[in-house]
Amino acid sequence: MPNMLNTAAGSAILYNTEPFAITSAAKNIDFFEDIFTSASLLLTDLRKSSFALSRRSLASSTIFNQYII
C-alpha cells in the first residue's frame, strides 16, 4: 500500500506545482495512513481476543470434563 500512496503524492507534485495541491495530497496520504493503521490495530486486537477466548474455552472444557469423568 505505501507504493500506491507514494505514487499519488508524486503525481500530485509533478502535475500540480501549486502548494495547495501538494498539501492536499499530503493530507490525503495522512488520512489513508490513519485508516490503514487503525485497521491494522483492530485486526491485531481481534486476533488477541480470539486467541484469549479459545484459551479460556479450552480451560473451561478441561475443567468441565474433569467433573464429568
PQR file with spaces between the fields and no chain letter, atoms N, CA, C, O and H, PARSE charges and radii, in Angstrom:
ATOM       1  N    MET     1       0.799   -1.206    0.000 -0.4000 1.5000
ATOM       2  CA   MET     1       0.000    0.000    0.000 -0.0000 2.0000
ATOM       3  C    MET     1       0.842    1.270    0.000  0.5500 1.7000
ATOM       4  O    MET     1       0.445    2.253   -0.626 -0.5500 1.4000
ATOM       5  N    PRO     2       1.988    1.289    0.678 -0.5600 1.5000
ATOM       6  CA   PRO     2       2.779    2.528    0.674  0.2800 2.0000
ATOM       7  C    PRO     2       3.189    2.964   -0.727  0.5500 1.7000
ATOM       8  O    PRO     2       3.305    4.162   -0.986 -0.5500 1.4000
ATOM       9  N    ASN     3       3.413    2.002   -1.649 -0.4000 1.5000
ATOM      10  CA   ASN     3       3.793    2.387   -3.010 -0.0000 2.0000
ATOM      11  C    ASN     3       2.692    3.177   -3.692  0.5500 1.7000
ATOM      12  O    ASN     3       2.967    4.154   -4.388 -0.5500 1.4000
ATOM      13  H    ASN     3       3.318    1.029   -1.438  0.4000 1.0000
ATOM      14  N    MET     4       1.447    2.763   -3.497 -0.4000 1.5000
ATOM      15  CA   MET     4       0.324    3.500   -4.089 -0.0000 2.0000
ATOM      16  C    MET     4       0.255    4.910   -3.524  0.5500 1.7000
ATOM      17  O    MET     4       0.001    5.869   -4.251 -0.5500 1.4000
ATOM      18  H    MET     4       1.223    1.970   -2.932  0.4000 1.0000
ATOM      19  N    LEU     5       0.482    5.026   -2.225 -0.4000 1.5000
ATOM      20  CA   LEU     5       0.429    6.343   -1.599 -0.0000 2.0000
ATOM      21  C    LEU     5       1.564    7.226   -2.095  0.5500 1.7000
ATOM      22  O    LEU     5       1.365    8.414   -2.349 -0.5500 1.4000
ATOM      23  H    LEU     5       0.688    4.246   -1.634  0.4000 1.0000
ATOM      24  N    ASN     6       2.751    6.651   -2.231 -0.4000 1.5000
ATOM      25  CA   ASN     6       3.883    7.424   -2.739 -0.0000 2.0000
ATOM      26  C    ASN     6       3.641    7.864   -4.171  0.5500 1.7000
ATOM      27  O    ASN     6       4.007    8.977   -4.546 -0.5500 1.4000
ATOM      28  H    ASN     6       2.913    5.686   -2.024  0.4000 1.0000
ATOM      29  N    THR     7       3.030    7.005   -4.975 -0.4000 1.5000
ATOM      30  CA   THR     7       2.726    7.347   -6.362 -0.0000 2.0000
ATOM      31  C    THR     7       1.732    8.492   -6.417  0.5500 1.7000
ATOM      32  O    THR     7       1.866    9.398   -7.239 -0.5500 1.4000
ATOM      33  H    THR     7       2.733    6.100   -4.670  0.4000 1.0000
ATOM      34  N    ALA     8       0.738    8.456   -5.545 -0.4000 1.5000
ATOM      35  CA   ALA     8      -0.258    9.537   -5.516 -0.0000 2.0000
ATOM      36  C    ALA     8       0.398   10.862   -5.166  0.5500 1.7000
ATOM      37  O    ALA     8       0.081   11.894   -5.757 -0.5500 1.4000
ATOM      38  H    ALA     8       0.629    7.720   -4.877  0.4000 1.0000
ATOM      39  N    ALA     9       1.308   10.833   -4.212 -0.4000 1.5000
ATOM      40  CA   ALA     9       1.991   12.068   -3.823 -0.0000 2.0000
ATOM      41  C    ALA     9       2.878   12.559   -4.957  0.5500 1.7000
ATOM      42  O    ALA     9       2.917   13.755   -5.245 -0.5500 1.4000
ATOM      43  H    ALA     9       1.566    9.995   -3.732  0.4000 1.0000
ATOM      44  N    GLY    10       3.593   11.637   -5.604 -0.4000 1.5000
ATOM      45  CA   GLY    10       4.456   12.013   -6.720 -0.0000 2.0000
ATOM      46  C    GLY    10       3.674   12.610   -7.861  0.5500 1.7000
ATOM      47  O    GLY    10       4.108   13.592   -8.463 -0.5500 1.4000
ATOM      48  H    GLY    10       3.561   10.665   -5.370  0.4000 1.0000
ATOM      49  N    SER    11       2.516   12.030   -8.175 -0.4000 1.5000
ATOM      50  CA   SER    11       1.676   12.558   -9.253 -0.0000 2.0000
ATOM      51  C    SER    11       1.192   13.956   -8.930  0.5500 1.7000
ATOM      52  O    SER    11       1.193   14.836   -9.790 -0.5500 1.4000
ATOM      53  H    SER    11       2.163   11.232   -7.686  0.4000 1.0000
ATOM      54  N    ALA    12       0.782   14.158   -7.697 -0.4000 1.5000
ATOM      55  CA   ALA    12       0.283   15.481   -7.311 -0.0000 2.0000
ATOM      56  C    ALA    12       1.387   16.523   -7.424  0.5500 1.7000
ATOM      57  O    ALA    12       1.143   17.656   -7.839 -0.5500 1.4000
ATOM      58  H    ALA    12       0.781   13.443   -6.998  0.4000 1.0000
ATOM      59  N    ILE    13       2.590   16.138   -7.058 -0.4000 1.5000
ATOM      60  CA   ILE    13       3.701   17.093   -7.115 -0.0000 2.0000
ATOM      61  C    ILE    13       4.108   17.354   -8.563  0.5500 1.7000
ATOM      62  O    ILE    13       4.417   18.491   -8.920 -0.5500 1.4000
ATOM      63  H    ILE    13       2.788   15.217   -6.721  0.4000 1.0000
ATOM      64  N    LEU    14       4.111   16.314   -9.400 -0.4000 1.5000
ATOM      65  CA   LEU    14       4.521   16.502  -10.795 -0.0000 2.0000
ATOM      66  C    LEU    14       3.519   17.326  -11.598  0.5500 1.7000
ATOM      67  O    LEU    14       3.905   18.224  -12.347 -0.5500 1.4000
ATOM      68  H    LEU    14       3.860   15.391   -9.109  0.4000 1.0000
ATOM      69  N    TYR    15       2.248   17.021  -11.443 -0.4000 1.5000
ATOM      70  CA   TYR    15       1.239   17.646  -12.294 -0.0000 2.0000
ATOM      71  C    TYR    15       0.661   18.933  -11.721  0.5500 1.7000
ATOM      72  O    TYR    15       0.143   19.763  -12.468 -0.5500 1.4000
ATOM      73  H    TYR    15       1.934   16.292  -10.836  0.4000 1.0000
ATOM      74  N    ASN    16       0.741   19.105  -10.436 -0.4000 1.5000
ATOM      75  CA   ASN    16       0.237   20.328   -9.803 -0.0000 2.0000
ATOM      76  C    ASN    16       1.349   20.925   -8.966  0.5500 1.7000
ATOM      77  O    ASN    16       1.691   20.399   -7.907 -0.5500 1.4000
ATOM      78  H    ASN    16       1.162   18.431   -9.829  0.4000 1.0000
ATOM      79  N    THR    17       1.903   22.002   -9.434 -0.4000 1.5000
ATOM      80  CA   THR    17       3.017   22.597   -8.694 -0.0000 2.0000
ATOM      81  C    THR    17       2.539   23.606   -7.667  0.5500 1.7000
ATOM      82  O    THR    17       3.349   24.224   -6.976 -0.5500 1.4000
ATOM      83  H    THR    17       1.625   22.429  -10.294  0.4000 1.0000
ATOM      84  N    GLU    18       1.232   23.778   -7.563 -0.4000 1.5000
ATOM      85  CA   GLU    18       0.696   24.721   -6.584 -0.0000 2.0000
ATOM      86  C    GLU    18       0.842   24.141   -5.180  0.5500 1.7000
ATOM      87  O    GLU    18       0.609   22.949   -4.977 -0.5500 1.4000
ATOM      88  H    GLU    18       0.574   23.276   -8.125  0.4000 1.0000
ATOM      89  N    PRO    19       1.224   24.965   -4.217 -0.5600 1.5000
ATOM      90  CA   PRO    19       1.384   24.469   -2.834  0.2800 2.0000
ATOM      91  C    PRO    19       0.109   23.838   -2.276  0.5500 1.7000
ATOM      92  O    PRO    19       0.177   22.876   -1.511 -0.5500 1.4000
ATOM      93  N    PHE    20      -1.059   24.378   -2.658 -0.4000 1.5000
ATOM      94  CA   PHE    20      -2.317   23.827   -2.148 -0.0000 2.0000
ATOM      95  C    PHE    20      -2.479   22.369   -2.573  0.5500 1.7000
ATOM      96  O    PHE    20      -2.888   21.526   -1.774 -0.5500 1.4000
ATOM      97  H    PHE    20      -1.114   25.160   -3.279  0.4000 1.0000
ATOM      98  N    ALA    21      -2.160   22.075   -3.828 -0.4000 1.5000
ATOM      99  CA   ALA    21      -2.301   20.699   -4.325 -0.0000 2.0000
ATOM     100  C    ALA    21      -1.358   19.757   -3.587  0.5500 1.7000
ATOM     101  O    ALA    21      -1.714   18.616   -3.290 -0.5500 1.4000
ATOM     102  H    ALA    21      -1.828   22.760   -4.477  0.4000 1.0000
ATOM     103  N    ILE    22      -0.165   20.236   -3.296 -0.4000 1.5000
ATOM     104  CA   ILE    22       0.811   19.392   -2.593 -0.0000 2.0000
ATOM     105  C    ILE    22       0.352   19.132   -1.159  0.5500 1.7000
ATOM     106  O    ILE    22       0.417   17.998   -0.685 -0.5500 1.4000
ATOM     107  H    ILE    22       0.124   21.162   -3.537  0.4000 1.0000
ATOM     108  N    THR    23      -0.110   20.175   -0.467 -0.4000 1.5000
ATOM     109  CA   THR    23      -0.590   19.957    0.909 -0.0000 2.0000
ATOM     110  C    THR    23      -1.837   19.101    0.911  0.5500 1.7000
ATOM     111  O    THR    23      -2.037   18.292    1.817 -0.5500 1.4000
ATOM     112  H    THR    23      -0.162   21.097   -0.853  0.4000 1.0000
ATOM     113  N    SER    24      -2.676   19.270   -0.095 -0.4000 1.5000
ATOM     114  CA   SER    24      -3.888   18.460   -0.191 -0.0000 2.0000
ATOM     115  C    SER    24      -3.519   16.984   -0.361  0.5500 1.7000
ATOM     116  O    SER    24      -4.100   16.115    0.289 -0.5500 1.4000
ATOM     117  H    SER    24      -2.513   19.927   -0.831  0.4000 1.0000
ATOM     118  N    ALA    25      -2.558   16.709   -1.232 -0.4000 1.5000
ATOM     119  CA   ALA    25      -2.119   15.320   -1.435 -0.0000 2.0000
ATOM     120  C    ALA    25      -1.521   14.758   -0.148  0.5500 1.7000
ATOM     121  O    ALA    25      -1.764   13.601    0.197 -0.5500 1.4000
ATOM     122  H    ALA    25      -2.086   17.415   -1.760  0.4000 1.0000
ATOM     123  N    ALA    26      -0.746   15.564    0.556 -0.4000 1.5000
ATOM     124  CA   ALA    26      -0.137   15.107    1.817 -0.0000 2.0000
ATOM     125  C    ALA    26      -1.208   14.800    2.856  0.5500 1.7000
ATOM     126  O    ALA    26      -1.095   13.821    3.594 -0.5500 1.4000
ATOM     127  H    ALA    26      -0.548   16.503    0.276  0.4000 1.0000
ATOM     128  N    LYS    27      -2.247   15.631    2.917 -0.4000 1.5000
ATOM     129  CA   LYS    27      -3.334   15.384    3.870 -0.0000 2.0000
ATOM     130  C    LYS    27      -4.067   14.095    3.523  0.5500 1.7000
ATOM     131  O    LYS    27      -4.433   13.326    4.411 -0.5500 1.4000
ATOM     132  H    LYS    27      -2.339   16.426    2.317  0.4000 1.0000
ATOM     133  N    ASN    28      -4.282   13.856    2.218 -0.4000 1.5000
ATOM     134  CA   ASN    28      -4.945   12.619    1.798 -0.0000 2.0000
ATOM     135  C    ASN    28      -4.121   11.399    2.182  0.5500 1.7000
ATOM     136  O    ASN    28      -4.665   10.390    2.632 -0.5500 1.4000
ATOM     137  H    ASN    28      -3.984   14.480    1.496  0.4000 1.0000
ATOM     138  N    ILE    29      -2.818   11.494    2.004 -0.4000 1.5000
ATOM     139  CA   ILE    29      -1.945   10.373    2.365 -0.0000 2.0000
ATOM     140  C    ILE    29      -1.998   10.130    3.870  0.5500 1.7000
ATOM     141  O    ILE    29      -2.086    8.983    4.309 -0.5500 1.4000
ATOM     142  H    ILE    29      -2.376   12.313    1.638  0.4000 1.0000
ATOM     143  N    ASP    30      -1.946   11.195    4.661 -0.4000 1.5000
ATOM     144  CA   ASP    30      -2.048   11.048    6.118 -0.0000 2.0000
ATOM     145  C    ASP    30      -3.366   10.396    6.507  0.5500 1.7000
ATOM     146  O    ASP    30      -3.409    9.542    7.393 -0.5500 1.4000
ATOM     147  H    ASP    30      -1.874   12.126    4.305  0.4000 1.0000
ATOM     148  N    PHE    31      -4.441   10.803    5.839 -0.4000 1.5000
ATOM     149  CA   PHE    31      -5.766   10.257    6.120 -0.0000 2.0000
ATOM     150  C    PHE    31      -5.783    8.747    5.866  0.5500 1.7000
ATOM     151  O    PHE    31      -6.262    7.979    6.701 -0.5500 1.4000
ATOM     152  H    PHE    31      -4.406   11.496    5.120  0.4000 1.0000
ATOM     153  N    PHE    32      -5.256    8.322    4.703 -0.4000 1.5000
ATOM     154  CA   PHE    32      -5.259    6.895    4.384 -0.0000 2.0000
ATOM     155  C    PHE    32      -4.309    6.114    5.291  0.5500 1.7000
ATOM     156  O    PHE    32      -4.599    4.973    5.652 -0.5500 1.4000
ATOM     157  H    PHE    32      -4.867    8.945    4.024  0.4000 1.0000
ATOM     158  N    GLU    33      -3.189    6.711    5.657 -0.4000 1.5000
ATOM     159  CA   GLU    33      -2.290    6.035    6.595 -0.0000 2.0000
ATOM     160  C    GLU    33      -2.985    5.814    7.930  0.5500 1.7000
ATOM     161  O    GLU    33      -2.825    4.762    8.549 -0.5500 1.4000
ATOM     162  H    GLU    33      -2.954    7.637    5.363  0.4000 1.0000
ATOM     163  N    ASP    34      -3.754    6.801    8.375 -0.4000 1.5000
ATOM     164  CA   ASP    34      -4.503    6.651    9.630 -0.0000 2.0000
ATOM     165  C    ASP    34      -5.505    5.511    9.528  0.5500 1.7000
ATOM     166  O    ASP    34      -5.653    4.723   10.463 -0.5500 1.4000
ATOM     167  H    ASP    34      -3.884    7.655    7.872  0.4000 1.0000
ATOM     168  N    ILE    35      -6.193    5.422    8.394 -0.4000 1.5000
ATOM     169  CA   ILE    35      -7.177    4.347    8.205 -0.0000 2.0000
ATOM     170  C    ILE    35      -6.484    2.986    8.234  0.5500 1.7000
ATOM     171  O    ILE    35      -6.947    2.068    8.911 -0.5500 1.4000
ATOM     172  H    ILE    35      -6.073    6.062    7.635  0.4000 1.0000
ATOM     173  N    PHE    36      -5.373    2.851    7.502 -0.4000 1.5000
ATOM     174  CA   PHE    36      -4.673    1.566    7.464 -0.0000 2.0000
ATOM     175  C    PHE    36      -4.112    1.200    8.835  0.5500 1.7000
ATOM     176  O    PHE    36      -4.149    0.036    9.234 -0.5500 1.4000
ATOM     177  H    PHE    36      -4.997    3.596    6.952  0.4000 1.0000
ATOM     178  N    THR    37      -3.598    2.186    9.550 -0.4000 1.5000
ATOM     179  CA   THR    37      -3.068    1.929   10.892 -0.0000 2.0000
ATOM     180  C    THR    37      -4.184    1.478   11.824  0.5500 1.7000
ATOM     181  O    THR    37      -4.013    0.529   12.589 -0.5500 1.4000
ATOM     182  H    THR    37      -3.568    3.132    9.226  0.4000 1.0000
ATOM     183  N    SER    38      -5.325    2.157   11.762 -0.4000 1.5000
ATOM     184  CA   SER    38      -6.462    1.779   12.610 -0.0000 2.0000
ATOM     185  C    SER    38      -6.939    0.372   12.284  0.5500 1.7000
ATOM     186  O    SER    38      -7.222   -0.415   13.187 -0.5500 1.4000
ATOM     187  H    SER    38      -5.464    2.928   11.140  0.4000 1.0000
ATOM     188  N    ALA    39      -7.031    0.053   10.997 -0.4000 1.5000
ATOM     189  CA   ALA    39      -7.481   -1.280   10.591 -0.0000 2.0000
ATOM     190  C    ALA    39      -6.498   -2.345   11.068  0.5500 1.7000
ATOM     191  O    ALA    39      -6.903   -3.414   11.523 -0.5500 1.4000
ATOM     192  H    ALA    39      -6.801    0.693   10.264  0.4000 1.0000
ATOM     193  N    SER    40      -5.222   -2.050   10.963 -0.4000 1.5000
ATOM     194  CA   SER    40      -4.196   -2.995   11.402 -0.0000 2.0000
ATOM     195  C    SER    40      -4.283   -3.239   12.909  0.5500 1.7000
ATOM     196  O    SER    40      -4.198   -4.379   13.367 -0.5500 1.4000
ATOM     197  H    SER    40      -4.892   -1.181   10.594  0.4000 1.0000
ATOM     198  N    LEU    41      -4.452   -2.159   13.673 -0.4000 1.5000
ATOM     199  CA   LEU    41      -4.578   -2.298   15.129 -0.0000 2.0000
ATOM     200  C    LEU    41      -5.831   -3.076   15.502  0.5500 1.7000
ATOM     201  O    LEU    41      -5.814   -3.888   16.427 -0.5500 1.4000
ATOM     202  H    LEU    41      -4.521   -1.233   13.301  0.4000 1.0000
ATOM     203  N    LEU    42      -6.919   -2.826   14.779 -0.4000 1.5000
ATOM     204  CA   LEU    42      -8.164   -3.538   15.044 -0.0000 2.0000
ATOM     205  C    LEU    42      -7.991   -5.033   14.791  0.5500 1.7000
ATOM     206  O    LEU    42      -8.427   -5.856   15.595 -0.5500 1.4000
ATOM     207  H    LEU    42      -6.933   -2.167   14.027  0.4000 1.0000
ATOM     208  N    LEU    43      -7.354   -5.383   13.674 -0.4000 1.5000
ATOM     209  CA   LEU    43      -7.132   -6.798   13.375 -0.0000 2.0000
ATOM     210  C    LEU    43      -6.241   -7.455   14.426  0.5500 1.7000
ATOM     211  O    LEU    43      -6.475   -8.599   14.816 -0.5500 1.4000
ATOM     212  H    LEU    43      -6.999   -4.714   13.020  0.4000 1.0000
ATOM     213  N    THR    44      -5.230   -6.739   14.878 -0.4000 1.5000
ATOM     214  CA   THR    44      -4.352   -7.270   15.924 -0.0000 2.0000
ATOM     215  C    THR    44      -5.145   -7.519   17.202  0.5500 1.7000
ATOM     216  O    THR    44      -4.988   -8.560   17.840 -0.5500 1.4000
ATOM     217  H    THR    44      -5.040   -5.810   14.561  0.4000 1.0000
ATOM     218  N    ASP    45      -6.000   -6.559   17.577 -0.4000 1.5000
ATOM     219  CA   ASP    45      -6.829   -6.729   18.776 -0.0000 2.0000
ATOM     220  C    ASP    45      -7.775   -7.912   18.627  0.5500 1.7000
ATOM     221  O    ASP    45      -7.969   -8.678   19.570 -0.5500 1.4000
ATOM     222  H    ASP    45      -6.127   -5.714   17.058  0.4000 1.0000
ATOM     223  N    LEU    46      -8.362   -8.063   17.444 -0.4000 1.5000
ATOM     224  CA   LEU    46      -9.281   -9.181   17.218 -0.0000 2.0000
ATOM     225  C    LEU    46      -8.559  -10.516   17.326  0.5500 1.7000
ATOM     226  O    LEU    46      -9.093  -11.468   17.895 -0.5500 1.4000
ATOM     227  H    LEU    46      -8.204   -7.440   16.677  0.4000 1.0000
ATOM     228  N    ARG    47      -7.351  -10.588   16.783 -0.4000 1.5000
ATOM     229  CA   ARG    47      -6.580  -11.833   16.879 -0.0000 2.0000
ATOM     230  C    ARG    47      -6.268  -12.167   18.334  0.5500 1.7000
ATOM     231  O    ARG    47      -6.393  -13.315   18.761 -0.5500 1.4000
ATOM     232  H    ARG    47      -6.918   -9.814   16.321  0.4000 1.0000
ATOM     233  N    LYS    48      -5.858  -11.144   19.093 -0.4000 1.5000
ATOM     234  CA   LYS    48      -5.539  -11.367   20.508 -0.0000 2.0000
ATOM     235  C    LYS    48      -6.781  -11.814   21.271  0.5500 1.7000
ATOM     236  O    LYS    48      -6.713  -12.733   22.087 -0.5500 1.4000
ATOM     237  H    LYS    48      -5.756  -10.211   18.747  0.4000 1.0000
ATOM     238  N    SER    49      -7.912  -11.170   21.009 -0.4000 1.5000
ATOM     239  CA   SER    49      -9.163  -11.528   21.689 -0.0000 2.0000
ATOM     240  C    SER    49      -9.577  -12.943   21.341  0.5500 1.7000
ATOM     241  O    SER    49      -9.988  -13.712   22.210 -0.5500 1.4000
ATOM     242  H    SER    49      -7.967  -10.423   20.346  0.4000 1.0000
ATOM     243  N    SER    50      -9.468  -13.286   20.063 -0.4000 1.5000
ATOM     244  CA   SER    50      -9.849  -14.616   19.615 -0.0000 2.0000
ATOM     245  C    SER    50      -8.971  -15.676   20.271  0.5500 1.7000
ATOM     246  O    SER    50      -9.464  -16.718   20.703 -0.5500 1.4000
ATOM     247  H    SER    50      -9.135  -12.661   19.357  0.4000 1.0000
ATOM     248  N    PHE    51      -7.677  -15.407   20.343 -0.4000 1.5000
ATOM     249  CA   PHE    51      -6.752  -16.348   20.974 -0.0000 2.0000
ATOM     250  C    PHE    51      -7.070  -16.507   22.457  0.5500 1.7000
ATOM     251  O    PHE    51      -7.067  -17.620   22.984 -0.5500 1.4000
ATOM     252  H    PHE    51      -7.277  -14.561   19.992  0.4000 1.0000
ATOM     253  N    ALA    52      -7.346  -15.382   23.130 -0.4000 1.5000
ATOM     254  CA   ALA    52      -7.670  -15.428   24.560 -0.0000 2.0000
ATOM     255  C    ALA    52      -8.960  -16.209   24.788  0.5500 1.7000
ATOM     256  O    ALA    52      -9.052  -16.997   25.729 -0.5500 1.4000
ATOM     257  H    ALA    52      -7.349  -14.478   22.701  0.4000 1.0000
ATOM     258  N    LEU    53      -9.955  -15.993   23.931 -0.4000 1.5000
ATOM     259  CA   LEU    53     -11.217  -16.721   24.074 -0.0000 2.0000
ATOM     260  C    LEU    53     -11.022  -18.212   23.854  0.5500 1.7000
ATOM     261  O    LEU    53     -11.593  -19.026   24.579 -0.5500 1.4000
ATOM     262  H    LEU    53      -9.881  -15.353   23.167  0.4000 1.0000
ATOM     263  N    SER    54     -10.221  -18.575   22.861 -0.4000 1.5000
ATOM     264  CA   SER    54     -10.016  -20.001   22.604 -0.0000 2.0000
ATOM     265  C    SER    54      -9.272  -20.659   23.769  0.5500 1.7000
ATOM     266  O    SER    54      -9.537  -21.816   24.096 -0.5500 1.4000
ATOM     267  H    SER    54      -9.757  -17.914   22.272  0.4000 1.0000
ATOM     268  N    ARG    55      -8.340  -19.927   24.399 -0.4000 1.5000
ATOM     269  CA   ARG    55      -7.636  -20.483   25.565 -0.0000 2.0000
ATOM     270  C    ARG    55      -8.590  -20.641   26.740  0.5500 1.7000
ATOM     271  O    ARG    55      -8.544  -21.644   27.452 -0.5500 1.4000
ATOM     272  H    ARG    55      -8.125  -18.987   24.133  0.4000 1.0000
ATOM     273  N    ARG    56      -9.468  -19.635   26.945 -0.4000 1.5000
ATOM     274  CA   ARG    56     -10.448  -19.734   28.037 -0.0000 2.0000
ATOM     275  C    ARG    56     -11.406  -20.893   27.791  0.5500 1.7000
ATOM     276  O    ARG    56     -11.755  -21.636   28.708 -0.5500 1.4000
ATOM     277  H    ARG    56      -9.505  -18.821   26.367  0.4000 1.0000
ATOM     278  N    SER    57     -11.821  -21.031   26.538 -0.4000 1.5000
ATOM     279  CA   SER    57     -12.741  -22.107   26.188 -0.0000 2.0000
ATOM     280  C    SER    57     -12.099  -23.466   26.451  0.5500 1.7000
ATOM     281  O    SER    57     -12.737  -24.373   26.987 -0.5500 1.4000
ATOM     282  H    SER    57     -11.537  -20.427   25.793  0.4000 1.0000
ATOM     283  N    LEU    58     -10.844  -23.594   26.072 -0.4000 1.5000
ATOM     284  CA   LEU    58     -10.123  -24.843   26.306 -0.0000 2.0000
ATOM     285  C    LEU    58     -10.004  -25.118   27.804  0.5500 1.7000
ATOM     286  O    LEU    58     -10.206  -26.245   28.254 -0.5500 1.4000
ATOM     287  H    LEU    58     -10.325  -22.858   25.637  0.4000 1.0000
ATOM     288  N    ALA    59      -9.676  -24.086   28.564 -0.4000 1.5000
ATOM     289  CA   ALA    59      -9.552  -24.249   30.015 -0.0000 2.0000
ATOM     290  C    ALA    59     -10.896  -24.632   30.625  0.5500 1.7000
ATOM     291  O    ALA    59     -10.955  -25.504   31.493 -0.5500 1.4000
ATOM     292  H    ALA    59      -9.512  -23.170   28.198  0.4000 1.0000
ATOM     293  N    SER    60     -11.963  -23.995   30.185 -0.4000 1.5000
ATOM     294  CA   SER    60     -13.301  -24.300   30.710 -0.0000 2.0000
ATOM     295  C    SER    60     -13.696  -25.728   30.391  0.5500 1.7000
ATOM     296  O    SER    60     -14.220  -26.433   31.254 -0.5500 1.4000
ATOM     297  H    SER    60     -11.914  -23.287   29.480  0.4000 1.0000
ATOM     298  N    SER    61     -13.453  -26.165   29.163 -0.4000 1.5000
ATOM     299  CA   SER    61     -13.852  -27.519   28.788 -0.0000 2.0000
ATOM     300  C    SER    61     -13.024  -28.551   29.543  0.5500 1.7000
ATOM     301  O    SER    61     -13.524  -29.627   29.871 -0.5500 1.4000
ATOM     302  H    SER    61     -13.027  -25.593   28.462  0.4000 1.0000
ATOM     303  N    THR    62     -11.769  -28.234   29.818 -0.4000 1.5000
ATOM     304  CA   THR    62     -10.925  -29.156   30.587 -0.0000 2.0000
ATOM     305  C    THR    62     -11.461  -29.303   32.007  0.5500 1.7000
ATOM     306  O    THR    62     -11.544  -30.413   32.534 -0.5500 1.4000
ATOM     307  H    THR    62     -11.362  -27.360   29.552  0.4000 1.0000
ATOM     308  N    ILE    63     -11.823  -28.189   32.618 -0.4000 1.5000
ATOM     309  CA   ILE    63     -12.390  -28.224   33.975 -0.0000 2.0000
ATOM     310  C    ILE    63     -13.727  -28.962   33.955  0.5500 1.7000
ATOM     311  O    ILE    63     -13.996  -29.781   34.833 -0.5500 1.4000
ATOM     312  H    ILE    63     -11.756  -27.287   32.190  0.4000 1.0000
ATOM     313  N    PHE    64     -14.555  -28.679   32.971 -0.4000 1.5000
ATOM     314  CA   PHE    64     -15.858  -29.327   32.845 -0.0000 2.0000
ATOM     315  C    PHE    64     -15.681  -30.835   32.684  0.5500 1.7000
ATOM     316  O    PHE    64     -16.397  -31.614   33.313 -0.5500 1.4000
ATOM     317  H    PHE    64     -14.337  -28.013   32.257  0.4000 1.0000
ATOM     318  N    ASN    65     -14.741  -31.244   31.852 -0.4000 1.5000
ATOM     319  CA   ASN    65     -14.506  -32.674   31.618 -0.0000 2.0000
ATOM     320  C    ASN    65     -14.023  -33.381   32.881  0.5500 1.7000
ATOM     321  O    ASN    65     -14.309  -34.564   33.069 -0.5500 1.4000
ATOM     322  H    ASN    65     -14.160  -30.611   31.341  0.4000 1.0000
ATOM     323  N    GLN    66     -13.305  -32.689   33.739 -0.4000 1.5000
ATOM     324  CA   GLN    66     -12.841  -33.307   34.983 -0.0000 2.0000
ATOM     325  C    GLN    66     -14.016  -33.676   35.881  0.5500 1.7000
ATOM     326  O    GLN    66     -13.985  -34.698   36.567 -0.5500 1.4000
ATOM     327  H    GLN    66     -13.072  -31.729   33.587  0.4000 1.0000
ATOM     328  N    TYR    67     -15.048  -32.843   35.875 -0.4000 1.5000
ATOM     329  CA   TYR    67     -16.211  -33.124   36.716 -0.0000 2.0000
ATOM     330  C    TYR    67     -17.102  -34.197   36.107  0.5500 1.7000
ATOM     331  O    TYR    67     -17.756  -34.948   36.832 -0.5500 1.4000
ATOM     332  H    TYR    67     -15.074  -32.013   35.318  0.4000 1.0000
ATOM     333  N    ILE    68     -17.133  -34.274   34.781 -0.4000 1.5000
ATOM     334  CA   ILE    68     -17.984  -35.262   34.109 -0.0000 2.0000
ATOM     335  C    ILE    68     -17.386  -36.660   34.241  0.5500 1.7000
ATOM     336  O    ILE    68     -18.105  -37.630   34.478 -0.5500 1.4000
ATOM     337  H    ILE    68     -16.603  -33.664   34.192  0.4000 1.0000
ATOM     338  N    ILE    69     -16.087  -36.756   34.088 -0.4000 1.5000
ATOM     339  CA   ILE    69     -15.419  -38.072   34.078 -0.0000 2.0000
ATOM     340  C    ILE    69     -15.284  -38.586   35.446  0.5500 1.7000
ATOM     341  O    ILE    69     -14.749  -39.677   35.646 -0.5500 1.4000
ATOM     342  H    ILE    69     -15.503  -35.967   33.895  0.4000 1.0000
